[in-house]
Structures are given as C-alpha cells and as structure tokens.
Amino acid sequence: MNVDMWIRALKAARAGAEVSQEGLATLIKWSPSTVAAIETGRRRPTMEFAVAADQALGTGGLLAELLKAADRQRLPTWFVPWRTHEQQAIRLCEFEPCLIPGLLQTEEYARAVISAGGLHPMATVDELVAVRMERQQLLRREEPPLCVFVIDEGALRRPIGGPETLDVQLGRLLEVASLPSVRLHVIPLDVGAHVGLIGGFLLAEMPDGERVTYVEDVARGHVIDDPEVVRLIDRKWDSLLGEALSTGASRDLIRKLKVTP
C-alpha cells in the first residue's frame, strides 16, 4: 500500500458518493486547493484529512485504515507502535540530552541528523525527513496533546547542520514554545550530572489512563508498557523537571544562544 493507491481509493470513494473535489472540500471544511493538492500527490494526506473524508463519504473508516497501512510501509517497523501511541496520547513528555526532539526539529536540522554518517541512501533520508515533518502536525491540530519537552543545554549548543541551521532551529523552538499546548524546559549545563545523561526517552499518557514509554538503543526503538519500567522513567522525568529551568527562563536562555534576532 502506498500513497498513490490511497489517492486512487479516495477518488473512487468520492466518485461512488458522487461528490466533486469542491464538494468534498465543503463537506470537510478544508480548502479546495488542499484537496486538489492531496489528490494530485503534491501534498501528503494527514490522518485528520482521512478521517474527515471517511465521515463525509461514508466509507466506514476505510481511508483512515488505508493511510495507516501506507504509513507503516514508510516507517521503520519498530517505530510503528509508538506512532500509534503518539497520535492517540493526551499528554506527551520527552527528554533529549543531545538533540532537539524530533517533534520540534526544522526540516534542515532533521535532514542533518538523519543523513549523518551516510547510513541511509538519499531517497530514504528524504522519506524519513518527510515522516518527521508530518509527525509535527499533531502540535497544531485542533485538539493537540499537552506536550512537555525537557532539553539539555548541550543540545542547544551543538551546531548540527552548521551554525545557520542551528540558529534557525533555535528560532523554531521559540516559536513552538509559544503554543498553548507546549511546555519547553532547558537543563542548564551548570547542573552537571543528572539522571538523563544516559539517554533520552518519551512518555505518553493515553485517554484511558495507560502510560507507555519509548526508548531507543543504538539499533532500534522500543515501546514499553511494563509498569515497573514506566515508574522508573516517571521518577527520572520528575528528577529532570526538578533540575530544569522554568519555561520563561528556558526561553530567555534560548534567546541568548540565538545569533540572529
């Protein structure tokens, strides 16, 4: 299953319901230009679009399921379970000691990270960057989860992609930090040792109260729902928040590190 096949399914569903492009745009309250861009492959469909189209065309969730299948083919198999949790979570917490979190990365920064070391062919780099950019749509959807990020100051100083790319990235952090659903904290370098130096992690709280965590090793990522592990990560999270600057002081630090106004 790929996006081209998904587009054909959308067009078939629309034809079966005798709904024009413009009519679908009206029904789902998206712009006609966006619907046209999706149907011509110039813009990748989002899950929000697929769900809205399913409802408007009476397809019983088919388009959403087909889009999930297409997304699974684009992602590393080990990341697919976390992507599902991420999309459904009501609260996301992430700590990163060395990098800007993926949900906050600019395209240029993400490309520099993913292409480092030449481990992937260019086509794969392009696809992975596109997936990372699409993940970020959850920050700006109509009802986003509460997202809390804790970043080590070292990540803010590492010139990934070069000084200019880093400077633009710092600007993106300030922009995203202003969103009502986002809290951004920085652990300053003068803290010294802290419990997060071993590696980053994510925590997700689901609508039913379940809590899961995601961690990566040198080869792959792992979704863990073992209560004992989740409690340990919770304790680490609380410790890191205790070491971090307030949101206001964190923004001030980022502004100081940023070269251009």
N, C-alpha and C positions, 0 to 999 in steps of 0.2 A: 504494500500500500504506500503510495507516495502522494504528494500534494496535487499533482496533475490528475490522478484518479479521483481525489477528493473534489476537485473542481468539477470534474465531469459528473460526479454524484450530485453536487449542488445544482448544476444546470438541469440535470434530469429531474430532480425534485421540484425545481421551480417550474419546469415545463409541465410536469404532471399536475401541478397545482394551478396551472395557467396564470402564473404571476410573472410579470416582467421584472427586469432589473430595477427599474424605478419603483415598481410596486413593492418589491421586497425591501428596498431602502426605506420606503414609507412605513411599512409594517414593523420593521425592527428599529426604526428611528436612527439609522445610520445614513451617512451622506451617499447619494448615488455614485459619486466619484470613488468612494471607498469600495462599494460593492463592485463597481466596474474593475477597479484595480485588483481586487481579490480574484474575480473571475478570469482575468487575463494573466494571472500569475505575477503581477507586479508587486503585490503585497501579500504576505502570508496571512492566512486566516488565523484568528485567535479563537480560543475556546469560547470566549464570550460571544463572538460572532456566530460560531457553530450552534451554540445553544439557542440563541435568538432566532436563527434561521430554522432550526428544528421546530421551535414553537410556532413560527409564522407559517411554515409549510406543512405542518402536521406529519412530520417524518418520524415521530416517536423516539427521538434521540439518536437516530442513525448517523447524522452528520457529526455529532459530538464523538460518537464511538469511532467513526472512521478517522477523525482528526487525531484522536488518541493513538490509534494504530499507526498513523503516519508519523506522529511524534516519537513513538517508541523506536521506529527504524532510524531516526536521526540521532538518538541519544545513546551513549554507552549503556549497555543492558543494566549495569549495576546502579545507574542513576535514575532509571525509570521509576522505581518505587518511591524515591524521595520526591521526585517531581510531582507525583500524585498527592503526597502529604503536603507539599508546599502550596499547591493550588487550593487545597481544602482547609488549610490552617486558619485559625482565627488570631493566632499570635505566633510570630517567628522571632527567634533570638539567634544572633550569630556573633561569634568571636573570631577574629583573624589576627595572628601575630605578625605575619609577613606580607600580606597582600591586602588590597582593598577588596571587600566582599564582592562576589560576582554580581549580586543584585544591584550594586552601586557603581559598577565599572563603566567607563566610557567604552565606545567601540574600539578606539585606538589602544587603550590600555589593555582591554581584553585580548586583542589581537597579539599584542606584545607578550602577554602571559602565555597564551595558548601556543604560539609559534616558537617559544623559547626552546633552544636545543635542537630544533629541526626534527622533532619526533613525529610530526604529522605532515602529510603532503598538503599542498596549499588548498586543495579542494576541501579537505577535511577541516583545516583551520577555518575556512570561510563558513562552513556549516556549523561548527562549534561556536563560532562567534555569533552567528545569527541566532542560534538557540539561546545563548546567554542574553542577547538583547531582548528576545521575546519573553524570557523569564521575568524581566523587569517590568513588564506590563502590569503585573499584579500590584505594584506600588501605586499605580494611578487608576486602577479600576474603580468602579462606583462604590464598592464596599471592600476596601483593602484590609488585609490583616494588620494588626498592630505589629510593626517591625522595629526591633531594638537591636542596634549594632554596637559592638564594642571593638575598637580597633587599637592595636598597639601603635604608638607614635612612630616606631621604626618603619611601619608600612607606609606612613605618610611621607617619609623622607627618602625611601628607596626609589631612584629615578627609573622606574620601569617604562620602557619605551622612549626614554630620554627626558630631559628637563621640561621641554614644552608639553609633552604628553602628560607628565605628572602634574604640571601646573593646571592644565585643563581638567584633569581628574580631580584635583582639589576643589576646583570651581564646581564640579558636578556634586561633590559631597556637600558643599554649602547649599546648593540648590535643593538637593533631595532632603537635607536636614530640615528644611522649612516646611515640608509636607506634614499635615496634621497627624498622619498615621506613623510617622517615623521618629525614632529617638536615636541619636547618634552620640556615642561617648568615646573618648580617647583616653588610653592609659599612657601617661607621660613617661618618658624614658627614665626620669629620676626615681621612678618607683623601684627600679632594679628587678629582682627576681619576682615572678608571680606564677600562679598555677597554670597559666595558659601558654607558657613558653614551649611546651612540648608540641602543641599543635592546635589548630582551630577546630570548631565544631558548630553545629546548628541544632537548635531545639525547636520543635513545633508542638503547639497545643491545638488539638483538633476540637471540632464543635461538641463532640461527646465527652470531652474532658481528657481523652487519651493524650499522652505525651510521648513523643518519639524523638530520637536524636540521630544525627547524621555525622559521621566522621570519615575521613579519608586517610589511607596509608599511602605508601609510595606507588601502589599499583592500581588501587580502586577505592571506591567509596562503599560505606556500609550503613544501612538503616537499622537502628537498634531500638527495640521496644522493651527490652528486659528492664523491669522496674529498678533493679539494683544499679544497673549502669546509668539509667536515666537519673536516679537520685544522685549519683556521683557527679554527673555532668551538671545537675542543678546546683550542687554545692560549689563546683568550680565557677559556674556562672555568677552566683551570689558573691563569691570572693572577688571576681574580676570587676563586677559593678562597684564593689566597695573601693577598689583601687582607682577606678576611672574618674575622670573629671566630670563635672556636671555638663549638661547639654550646652549651656551657654558658654562655659569655659572651653569646652571642646571646639565649638565654632570659632572662638577667639584664637585658639591655637592654630587651627587650620588657616585662618586669615593671615596669621603671621608667617606661616610657611609658604603661602601662595605668593608668587613673584609679581604677577600682574594683578591690578585691581579688579 
